[in-house]
Amino acid sequence: MRILIADDHRLIVEGVKLKLAELGPDTDFVTAMDMAELRDAIHAPEAASLSLALVDLAMPGVQGSEHLTEVIEQLPELPVIVLSGVEDPNLMKNLLAMGVQGFIPKAYSPEVMLSAVRLVLSGGVYVPPLMLQERADGAGNGAATTPTQSPTPMPASSDSLEERLRKLLTERQIDVLRLLSQGKPNKLIARDLGISEGTVKIHLAAIFRALNVRNRVEAVVASRRISGL
């Protein structure tokens, strides 16, 4: 397993490496301290062998979140987790909508980070408790939520769920959900809709949030309860 860590603070990089080494003895790391090094890392021939990228939101040479967009577009199959000292629910929501698979505030404990990484590596999306508390549907009740907890149950009525999804998702995202419910992988979904795999990933992130699920398996199960697909 090869993990890219992009952060300009060496102490943070070494701390993340030390904790993520618990994933297994074969865990290897690639590091980047600024935008130039990050760009070199994702464009290198061996970039295709990366299993995960943890990327700081603010690094030298970075403008906004353009570096995250570049990583997602260059390596559309690579799960990306944002590391940040900022804890802004709106920022988290925007980045997850953009296609990242998780957002870990640097104030969180190493154990939470490790659990979040394991969740993302298994195909899930890690959403910080702070963002869950800000959910528009009022599901958050202030209780801490860990990556291993089950998502909030969806409405029992298929019709009400379909109506909710029509409000939360675009028509293209509904198309992606329809193909996902048929068990199609990202590559076939992209081919059928004439879009890139990176765009499919961005749509899937929105779908996971709308269904309140953590991964594509749960999304497929949930989608089969929707009569309108």
Disulfide bonds with the S-S distance in Angstrom:
none
